[in-house]
Amino acid sequence: MKGIALPATLAELPWRVLLPLTLLVTFGAAVLYSAAGGSFQPFASSHLLRYAIFLAMALIMSRIPQSLVQLAAYPAYAAIVILLVLVEILGAVGGGSQRWLELGFIRIQPSELMKPGIVLVLASFYHSLPAGMTGSWRALLPAAVLIGVPMGLVLIQPDLGTALAIAFGGAVVMFLAGLPTKWFVGGGVAAIVAVPLAFFFALEPYQQRRVTTFLDPESDPLGDGYHITQSKIAIGSGGLFGKGFGEGSQSHLNYLPEPHTDFVFATMAEEWGLLGGLLVLLVFGIVLRWGLTVARNAPDRFSRLLAGGITATIFFYVAINLMMVMGLAPVVGIPLPFMSHGGSSMMTNMICIGSLMMVERWSRQPGTRNFG
């Protein structure tokens, strides 16, 4: 008996990633269901609906030809910069920050779009730059401007976490493009020197308190250290197998702040324990390994830089959020991909998935391999 053959369009999809990813999103919906006190509203239902919508968007993205993507790189970047400027003029304020644009039918956070946007525009820039110029200032200054403009606009909001994500994605593309290592070493030294100055003169008071709280959260357990203290209590109390689905006291008794967004991993770990955490890490490992494989097999310089930078962006999301909830990094307001509740975050991460599927499809097309 012959097996059922899938249509070619479906058969070429990366099911080895989409199936675990869908499992992770469903697991996230279960956590959000519990965080809402055993209700699909308002978190779990919208989480699943957004995933379905943006998965369809990612599948459409995967069919876009490379020539069109390269053509759209600079216009897309310019459009996002304009949206960031509009945020400063017309943006809605929430949580003490001005980050959102109300467009009537949707509320978006343009800074989220800049995370893949900066990777796209830099991939296009270095693809068009002659290889012999990667060691010249011509390879550095334009890229620094492309990164610095959105970073400055995002810091004004203020949103330090997103600004760092933009800088990280841009720096990874620059590194993959082959810029001299000494420039990165010099940049690291300059950053070390600039950190104390930035702390005292650039950060808002609440951002300064986040840093001091990170260094010593027990110094103010009921004030600025409350978030991270309760998060570590929730994660530690879960043990190996967790307290059980719907039995998390930290989230249900409102001890854990933001249990459905920034601290969703702590909400999960309390109820599902170490085993639940390992499942989450396993799926992220599958996604990141796939992203690196796509970048390695990409047919040309643009594709490699795009896939490598996009994979690094997903990694930054995951690493910073997990470090944050475990007290290994300051609280900077970065959600956990595919588990935290939030439309802009889900959209951005599915744009990343769609971009990787797009590059993988380019790699399979005959006659596209060009290592220029």
Secondary structure, 3 states (H helix, E strand, C coil): CCCCCCCHHHHCCCHHHHHHHHHHHHHHHHHHHHHCCCCCCCCHHHHHHHHHHHHHHHHHHCCCCHHHHHHHHHHHHHHHHHHHHHHHHHCEEECCEEEEEECCCCEECHHHHHHHHHHHHHHHHHHHCCHHHCCCHHHCHHHHHHHHHHHHHHHHCCCHHHHHHHHHHHHHHHHHCCCCHHHHHHHHHHHHHHHHHHHHHCCCHHHHHHHHHHHCHHHCCCCCCHHHHHHHHHHHHHCCCCCCCCCCHHHHCCCCCCCCCCCHHHHHHHHHHHHHHHHHHHHHHHHHHHHHHHHHCCCCHHHHHHHHHHHHHHHHHHHHHHHHHCCCCCCCCCCCCCCCCCHHHHHHHHHHHHHHHHHHHHHHCCCCCCCC
